[in-house]
Amino acid sequence: MQNILLAAIFSFTIALPVGAGSVMMLRNGINHGGEHAFLTGLGMNIIDIVMMTLYYLGIASIFSNHYMKMILYLVGTFVLGKISY
């Protein structure tokens, strides 16, 4: 029984990675309430669906360009820096 409980706890901790979106949802939930956290999560899901659709339609070749990668890295650095600040 103890092994099953430990496996469940371990699986739960692996399944909940805390990324930038999760931090933003927690911050919005604490500062503005659950509705803002829900809307932030909904927006993240919509962006994921749009990006998956664009990748399916063949936009991955644009993102594999070296200049586009540099722009995406810089934007990602700015966003993560702003969230952590």
Secondary structure, DSSP 4 states (H G I P E B T S, - for coil): -HHHHHHHHHHHHHH----HHHHHHHHHHHHH-HHHHHHHHHHHHHHHHHHHHHHHTTTHHHHTSHHHHHHHHHHHHHHHHHHH-
